């Protein structure tokens, strides 16, 4: 299991990478630490992605909208399909 450094209670963007350092998931959070705890305890619906995750890259932002923009830039820059669900 991944045990990242303590995360801030700030909004931001995060990348899940597999063992080959390929980005397999891009997301945003209103509160990075709370979101991470939901992954650890299996409360989010990305269990399979989490199981394949080898490392996590986190970028905190001062405002929620900047976290959203960071997520969009990562998705567009990597040509990922847009993810559904919570906006």
N, C-alpha and C positions, 0 to 999 in steps of 0.2 A: 504494500500500500504506500502511496505517496504521502509524505509528511512535509509539506512546504513550511517555510518560515511563517511565523505568525502574520496573518494578513490584517490590513487595516479595516476599520469600519468606514470605508469610503467606497464610492462608486468606481467602476472601472471595467476593463476588458481583460479577458483571459484566453489563453490558447492551451489546449491539451495536445501533447505530442506523444507519438508512439515510440517504441524502442529504436526506430530508424530516424528519429527526430523529425518525422513528417507530421505536420499539423493535421489532426483528425477532428478537431472541434474548435469553434470560435464562439465565444459568448460574452455577454455583458452582465453586470450585476449592479443593483442599487447599493448593496453592501457586500463587499467581497468576502469578509469573514463569515457572515451569516450564510451566504451562498455556499461557500466551501464546506461548512458544517452540514448543509443539506446533502451534499455529495457524499460526504463521509458516512452519514447515517442512512443513505439510500432513499432520501426523500424526493430527489429529482428523477425525471424520467429518462436519464441517459446512462443507465447502468452498464450497458455493453460498452459504450465509449469509455466510461470511467475505468472499467476493467482492463481495457487496452492501453490506458494512459500510462506513460512512463515518466513524463515530466510535465510541469505546468509553468507557463510564463504569464505573469500578472502585471498589468499596468494600471495603477490607480489614477483617478482623475479627480479634480476638485468639484466637478459638477456631473450629475447623471447624464446630461445630454452629451458631454464630452466622452463619456464611456460608450454611449450609443454610437457616436461618430467613429471612435476608435474601432469598435466592432465592425461597422460597415466598411471602413478602410481595409481591415484585415480580410474580410470576406471578398470584397471586390478585387483587392490586390492578389489574392490567391485563386480567384475565380471559383470560389465555392458557391454552391446553390444557396439561396436564401433559406434560412431555417424557419419553420413554422412555429406556432405556439405563441407564448407570451411576448408582447411587444415592448 
